[in-house]
């Protein structure tokens, strides 16, 4: 898989899925085009295989696959599709107070210690996405 950077053509779409904590997302093709800021090719409206991941090809499906979603269903006639969060994966919703960056020393220590424990326990590694 080619590394995804901010210059990738579907980066806006990827960021949309990255920000989502929903277990299921339903989008119309028009909504996808608005989020991605580009028009889908005609093939996307006629051929289901266009929506499936393809090896060694940095295509649109990577926008949701790299954020833990998989294609559940697609309705070409209605021009909409449904994505589900992959089984066993959840998106962590960080409480609004934490991103402010200013916490008591003991709270920082406890959070860092616990996060290190969780990372070790589940074998999480940087760059898994």
VEXLUMGU-483528 format. One record per residue: x, y, z of N, C-alpha, C, CB in turn. Coordinates in Angstrom, 2 decimals, padded with zeros to 5 digits, m for minus. Each point is the difference from the previous one (the first is absolute). Glycine has a CB too. Layout:
% VEXLUMGU-483528
ATOM   neast  nnorth     nup  caeast canorth    caup   ceast  cnorth     cup  cbeast cbnorth    cbup
ATOM       X       Y       Z       X       Y       Z       X       Y       Z       X       Y       Z
...
***
This chain:
% VEXLUMGU-483528
ATOM   neast  nnorth     nup  caeast canorth    caup   ceast  cnorth     cup  cbeast cbnorth    cbup
ATOM  000.85 m001.18  000.00 m000.85  001.18  000.00  000.89  001.24  000.00 m001.85 m001.24  001.23
ATOM  001.58  002.16 m002.11  000.74  001.26 m000.09 m000.31  000.85  001.23 m000.04 m000.09 m002.53
ATOM  001.07  000.70  003.13 m000.27  000.87  001.15 m000.96  001.14 m000.39  002.27 m000.56  000.96
ATOM m003.19  000.86 m000.06 m000.97  001.06 m000.26  000.47  001.29  000.65 m001.88 m001.69 m000.13
ATOM  001.98  002.74 m000.68  000.43  001.31  000.49 m001.10  001.02 m000.27  002.44 m000.58 m000.39
ATOM m002.25  001.79  000.87 m001.00  001.06 m000.20 m000.20  000.34 m001.47  000.61  000.90  002.22
ATOM  000.32 m001.26 m003.06 m000.15  000.30 m001.43 m000.80 m001.09 m000.75  002.18  001.24  000.11
ATOM m002.52 m002.32  000.57 m000.78 m001.07 m000.63 m001.35  000.54 m000.44  001.18 m001.73  001.41
ATOM m001.65  001.33 m002.57 m001.22  000.57 m000.58 m001.26 m000.24  000.83  001.05 m000.32 m002.20
ATOM m001.08 m000.71  003.05 m001.18 m000.27  000.83  000.26  000.30  001.48 m000.68 m001.76 m001.65
ATOM  001.65  002.61  001.92  000.37  000.28  001.40 m001.15  000.63  000.78  002.38  000.29 m000.75
ATOM m003.15  000.59  000.14 m001.14  000.63  000.69 m001.02 m001.05  000.43  000.34  002.11 m001.34
ATOM m000.56 m003.08  000.49 m000.93 m001.08  000.31  000.55 m000.85  001.15 m000.81 m000.03 m002.40
ATOM  002.08 m000.27  002.35  000.65 m000.76  001.08 m000.16  000.72  001.33  001.65 m000.94 m001.65
ATOM m001.45  002.26  001.66 m000.13  000.79  001.23 m001.45 m000.03  000.52  001.90  001.49 m000.75
ATOM m002.86 m001.52 m000.17 m001.41 m000.12  000.39 m000.22 m001.29  000.79 m000.70  001.33 m002.03
ATOM  001.20 m002.45  001.50 m000.16 m001.27  000.69  000.82 m000.06  001.28 m000.44 m001.10 m002.20
ATOM  001.59  001.73  002.20  000.85  000.04  001.20 m000.71  000.71  001.14  002.05 m000.02 m001.44
ATOM m002.83  001.03  001.12 m000.70  000.79  001.02 m001.26 m000.68  000.51  000.92  002.05 m001.06
ATOM m001.38 m003.06  000.36 m001.27 m000.65  000.36  000.18 m001.02  001.12 m000.78  000.34 m002.34
ATOM m000.17 m000.33  003.26 m000.05 m001.02  001.04 m001.20 m000.92 m000.22  001.13  001.56  001.62
ATOM m001.81 m001.39 m002.74 m001.20 m000.79 m000.30  000.36 m001.44 m000.36 m001.15  002.09 m000.80
ATOM  000.30 m003.02  001.18  000.21 m001.41 m000.36 m000.44 m000.28 m001.44 m000.31 m000.64  002.42
ATOM m000.61  001.47 m002.93 m000.51 m000.16 m001.35 m000.17  001.38 m000.63 m001.18 m002.16  000.63
ATOM  001.57  002.27 m001.89 m000.13  001.27 m000.73 m000.69 m000.28 m001.33  002.09  000.95  001.11
ATOM m003.17 m000.22 m001.38 m000.68 m000.07 m001.29  000.22  001.32 m000.72 m001.75 m001.63  000.89
ATOM  002.24  001.55 m002.12  000.25  001.20 m000.80 m000.58 m000.19 m001.39  002.09  000.51  001.31
ATOM m002.58  000.59 m001.87 m000.35 m000.01 m001.42  001.27  000.29 m000.78 m002.41  000.75  000.46
ATOM  002.37 m001.04 m001.74  001.16  000.31 m000.83  000.25  001.51  000.00 m000.46 m002.02 m001.44
ATOM m000.63  002.79  001.44  000.15  001.46  000.01  000.68  000.47  001.28 m002.06  000.20 m001.43
ATOM  001.67 m000.77  002.57  000.65  000.38  001.26  001.48 m000.34 m000.03 m002.16 m000.38  001.22
ATOM  002.49 m000.80 m001.75  001.40 m000.39 m000.11  000.76  001.00 m000.87 m000.63 m002.41  000.29
ATOM  000.04  002.80 m001.41  000.64  000.96 m000.90  000.23  001.34  000.69 m001.08 m001.13 m001.95
ATOM  000.12  001.56  002.76  000.15  001.27  000.72  001.11 m000.09  001.05 m002.44  000.48 m000.37
ATOM  002.50 m001.58  001.10  001.04 m000.18  001.01  001.37 m000.09 m000.66 m001.64 m001.17  001.50
ATOM  001.72  000.39 m002.57  001.27 m000.25 m000.70  000.39  001.15 m000.93 m000.49 m002.44  000.13
ATOM m000.45  003.34 m000.38  000.23  001.17 m000.85  000.40 m000.37 m001.42  000.67  001.25  002.04
ATOM m001.27 m002.33 m002.55  000.21 m000.40 m001.39 m001.12 m000.93 m000.46  002.49  000.23  000.29
ATOM m002.69 m000.28 m001.58 m001.07 m000.80 m000.59  000.45 m001.44 m000.17 m000.87  002.03 m001.19
ATOM m000.03 m002.96  001.49  000.29 m001.41 m000.21  000.05 m000.29 m001.50 m001.10 m000.61  002.20
ATOM  001.92 m000.32 m002.61  000.01 m000.38 m001.42 m001.27 m000.78 m000.35  002.53 m000.05  000.02
ATOM m002.86  000.00 m001.29 m001.19 m000.74 m000.45  000.06 m001.46  000.43 m000.20  001.54 m001.95
ATOM  001.39 m002.11  001.96  000.18 m001.40  000.40 m000.55 m000.25  001.40  002.02 m000.13 m001.46
ATOM m001.87  001.08  002.36 m000.47 m000.15  001.38 m001.51 m000.15  000.06  001.94  001.35  000.79
ATOM m002.63 m000.76 m001.75 m001.46 m000.06 m000.03 m000.54 m001.23 m000.72 m000.01  002.48  000.06
ATOM  000.89 m003.20 m000.75 m000.44 m001.14 m000.80  000.59 m001.34  000.42 m000.26  001.59 m001.85
ATOM  001.40 m001.57  002.53  000.74 m001.24  000.27  000.31 m000.15  001.49  000.98  000.12 m002.31
ATOM m001.58 m001.11  002.94  000.23 m000.25  001.43  001.47 m000.22  000.32 m002.28 m000.98  000.14
ATOM  003.00  000.35 m001.03  001.40 m000.33  000.28  000.86  001.25  000.21 m000.28 m002.08 m001.34
ATOM m000.16  003.22  000.82  000.75  001.24  000.18  000.13  000.33  001.49 m000.81  000.84 m002.23
ATOM m000.16 m001.22  003.04 m000.06  000.32  001.42  000.83 m000.94  000.88 m002.25  000.93 m000.42
ATOM  002.73 m002.02 m000.15  000.74 m000.99  000.77  001.49  000.32  000.02 m001.72 m001.72 m000.59
ATOM  002.39  001.33  001.67  001.45  000.22  000.06  000.73 m000.83 m001.04 m000.21  000.50  002.44
ATOM  001.26  000.08 m002.98  000.83 m000.69 m000.98  001.45  000.08  000.46 m001.62  000.53 m001.88
ATOM  002.35 m001.65  001.84  001.39  000.02  000.46  000.87  000.94 m000.83 m000.29 m002.34  000.80
ATOM  001.22  002.97 m000.13  000.98  000.89 m000.64 m000.63  001.13 m000.79  001.52 m001.93 m000.12
ATOM m002.66  002.39  000.57 m000.68  001.09 m000.68 m000.55  000.94  001.06 m000.59 m001.47 m002.00
ATOM  001.06  002.69  002.03 m000.40  000.97  001.02 m001.34  000.62 m000.39  002.43  000.48  000.57
ATOM m003.50 m001.23 m000.34 m001.31  000.41 m000.46 m000.88  000.49  001.14  000.20 m001.62 m001.85
ATOM m001.41  002.01  001.53 m000.91  000.64  000.95 m000.33 m000.88  001.21 m000.95  001.26 m001.91
ATOM  000.87 m002.58  001.75 m000.34 m000.87  001.12  000.99  000.13  001.15 m001.04 m001.59 m001.62
ATOM  002.27  001.97  001.33  000.98  000.18  001.07 m000.42  001.12  000.95  001.79 m000.80 m001.54
ATOM m002.60  001.74  001.08 m000.45  001.09  000.86 m000.80 m000.53  001.18 m000.05  001.54 m001.98
ATOM m000.76 m002.56  001.77 m000.76 m000.56  001.13  000.67 m001.21  000.61 m002.06  000.84 m001.06
ATOM  002.76 m001.65  000.27  000.66 m001.18  000.55  001.06  000.37  001.03 m000.41 m001.18 m002.16
ATOM  001.17  002.23  001.88  001.06  000.41  000.93 m000.56  000.62  001.28  001.48  000.37 m001.95
ATOM m002.77 m000.08  001.96 m000.63  000.56  001.20 m000.93 m001.00  000.68  000.15  002.26 m001.04
ATOM m000.03 m003.54  000.65 m000.72 m001.06  000.69 m001.39 m000.31 m000.52  001.28  000.66  001.92
ATOM m001.63 m000.17 m003.10 m001.32 m000.28 m000.58  000.14 m000.96 m001.17 m000.83  002.27  000.71
ATOM m000.25 m003.02 m000.95 m000.05 m000.86 m001.18 m001.35  000.19 m000.69  001.58 m001.69  001.07
ATOM m001.58  001.46 m002.37 m001.23  000.16 m000.78 m000.98 m001.10  000.37  001.29  001.08 m001.89
ATOM m002.46 m000.68  002.37 m001.03 m000.97  000.38 m000.94 m000.25 m001.17  000.14  000.76  002.40
ATOM m000.59  000.32 m003.04 m000.88 m000.15 m001.16  000.07  001.25 m000.87 m001.53 m001.51  001.32
ATOM  001.18  001.30 m002.57 m000.03  001.11 m000.95 m001.23 m000.17 m000.89  002.54  000.25  000.04
ATOM m003.23  000.85 m000.28 m001.17  000.00 m000.87  000.30  000.98 m001.13 m001.62 m000.58  001.91
ATOM  002.03  000.03 m003.05  000.37  000.86 m001.14 m001.20  000.79 m000.52  001.79 m001.64 m000.60
ATOM m002.97  001.03  000.58 m001.19  000.69 m000.51 m000.36  001.19  000.88 m000.83 m002.17 m000.95
ATOM  000.90  002.00  002.28 m000.33  001.09  000.93  001.20  000.90  000.26 m001.71 m001.48  001.05
ATOM  002.87  001.10 m001.57  001.25  000.75  000.19  000.29  000.26  001.48 m000.36  001.07 m002.24
ATOM  000.37 m002.16  003.00  000.39  000.13  001.41  000.70 m001.28  000.44 m001.94  001.57  000.46
ATOM  002.71 m001.45  000.63  000.72 m001.14  000.52  000.06  000.08  001.52  001.36 m000.16 m002.11
ATOM m001.14 m001.01  002.72  000.07 m000.09  001.46  001.33 m000.62  000.38 m002.52 m000.21  000.19
ATOM  003.19  000.85  000.76  001.24 m000.53  000.55 m000.25 m000.38  001.45  001.41  001.42 m001.57
ATOM m000.78 m002.50  002.02 m000.07 m000.40  001.40  001.41 m000.01  000.57 m002.09 m001.39 m000.41
ATOM  002.18  001.75  001.67  001.27 m000.10  000.70  000.38 m001.48  000.03 m000.46  002.08  001.44
ATOM  001.72 m002.39 m001.73  000.45 m001.39 m000.01 m000.19 m000.61  001.38  001.66  000.52 m001.82
ATOM m002.09 m001.76  001.85 m000.26 m000.72  001.24  001.23  000.02  000.91 m001.65 m001.48 m001.20
ATOM  001.41  001.82  002.44  001.08  000.01  000.97  000.78  001.30  000.08  000.16 m002.39 m000.38
ATOM m000.52  003.37 m000.45  000.68  001.29  000.02 m000.97  001.09  000.42  001.58 m000.76 m001.80
ATOM m001.10  001.68  002.58 m000.80  001.16  000.41  000.88  001.23 m000.08 m001.45 m001.41  001.52
ATOM  000.82  002.53 m001.70  000.72  001.27 m000.03 m000.07  000.62  001.39 m000.52  000.35 m002.48
ATOM  001.65  000.03  003.01  000.06  000.60  001.33 m000.46  001.45 m000.06  001.88 m001.55  000.64
ATOM m002.86  001.87  000.17 m000.46  001.38  000.09  000.68  000.62  001.21 m002.26 m000.53 m001.09
ATOM  003.12  001.50  000.85  000.77  000.64  001.06 m000.84  001.09  000.64  002.18 m000.51 m001.19
ATOM m002.32  000.48  002.51 m000.78  001.05  000.67  000.54  001.39 m000.34 m000.51 m001.60  001.87
ATOM m000.39  002.53 m002.05  000.38  001.35 m000.43  001.03  000.66  000.89 m002.25  000.21 m000.96
ATOM  002.27 m000.53  002.24  000.92  000.64  000.94  001.45 m000.42 m000.27 m001.84  000.07  001.70
ATOM  002.07 m001.26 m002.26  001.37 m000.49 m000.18  000.80  000.72 m001.08 m000.84 m002.16  000.77
ATOM  000.29  002.44 m001.95  000.81  000.65 m001.03  000.50  001.40  000.37 m001.29 m001.30 m001.63
ATOM  000.75  001.90  002.69  000.48  001.33  000.41  001.47 m000.03  000.38 m002.29  000.55  000.80
ATOM  002.79 m001.71 m000.39  001.42 m000.15  000.26  000.46  000.39  001.39  000.29  000.38 m002.36
ATOM m001.13  000.23  003.16  000.41  000.41  001.34 m000.75 m000.85  001.01  000.49  002.37 m000.78
ATOM  000.25 m003.27  001.43 m000.57 m000.90  000.99  000.93 m000.05  001.20 m001.15 m001.37 m001.79
ATOM  000.64  001.01  002.95  000.88 m000.17  001.16  001.06 m001.07 m000.29 m001.89  000.69  001.54
ATOM  003.07 m000.52 m000.98  001.10 m000.94 m000.23 m000.40 m001.45  000.27  001.58  001.81  000.61
ATOM m002.28 m002.04  000.49 m000.39 m001.37  000.35 m000.96 m000.58 m001.04  000.30  000.55  002.42
ATOM m001.19  000.27 m002.96 m000.93 m000.47 m001.02  000.76 m000.40 m001.26 m001.81  001.48  000.93
ATOM  002.79 m000.66 m001.33  000.81 m000.32 m001.18  000.73 m001.31  000.22  000.29  002.46 m000.51
ATOM  000.32 m002.62  001.67  000.74 m001.23  000.31 m000.93 m001.22 m000.09  001.56  001.30  001.50
ATOM m002.74 m001.20 m000.88 m000.93 m001.13 m000.01 m000.48 m000.32 m001.41 m000.72  000.63  002.31
ATOM  000.41  000.40 m003.10 m000.45 m000.23 m001.38  001.11 m000.64 m000.83 m001.56  001.96  000.19
ATOM  002.77 m001.42 m000.10  001.12 m000.55 m000.78  000.29 m001.44  000.40  000.96  002.30 m000.21
ATOM m000.98 m002.58  001.51  000.26 m001.36  000.48 m001.07 m000.96 m000.49  001.14  000.94  002.02
ATOM m002.38 m000.53 m001.93 m001.09 m000.88 m000.44  000.04 m000.21 m001.52 m001.39  000.79  001.94
ATOM  001.65  000.26 m002.69  000.06 m000.14 m001.45  001.15 m000.93 m000.40 m000.99  002.31 m000.28
ATOM  002.13 m002.20  000.95  001.13 m000.89 m000.29 m000.40 m001.46  000.27  001.64  001.85  000.58
ATOM m002.38 m002.06  000.50 m000.48 m001.34  000.33 m000.92 m000.54 m001.10  000.18  000.55  002.46
ATOM m001.13  000.26 m002.91 m000.95 m000.42 m001.04  000.74 m000.28 m001.31 m001.83  001.37  001.09
ATOM  002.76 m000.52 m001.45  000.78 m000.19 m001.23  000.75 m001.32  000.05  000.25  002.49 m000.27
ATOM  000.38 m002.77  001.39  000.74 m001.26  000.17 m000.96 m001.20  000.00  001.77  001.22  001.32
ATOM m002.86 m001.13 m000.58 m000.94 m001.11  000.13 m000.58 m000.43 m001.34 m000.55  000.82  002.27
ATOM  000.20  000.14 m003.12 m000.65 m000.31 m001.27  000.95  000.01 m001.20 m002.06  000.97  000.95
ATOM  003.34 m000.79 m000.68  000.98 m000.03 m001.08 m000.20  001.10 m001.02  000.15 m002.43  000.32
ATOM m000.61  003.58  000.14 m000.23  001.13 m000.90  001.34  000.63 m000.35 m002.30  000.42  000.99
ATOM  002.44 m000.06 m002.23  001.25  000.60 m000.45 m000.29  001.23 m000.82  001.12 m002.23  000.01
ATOM m000.23  003.18  000.05 m000.12  001.22 m000.80  000.03 m000.37 m001.48  001.10  001.39  001.83
ATOM m001.97 m000.73 m002.60  000.00 m000.22 m001.45 m000.82 m001.19 m000.46  002.21  001.03 m000.01
ATOM m003.08 m001.57  000.87 m000.83 m001.14 m000.42 m000.98  000.37 m001.08  000.23 m000.91  002.26
ATOM m000.63  002.16 m002.31 m001.02  000.40 m000.98  000.55 m000.01 m001.35 m001.11  001.36  001.66
***
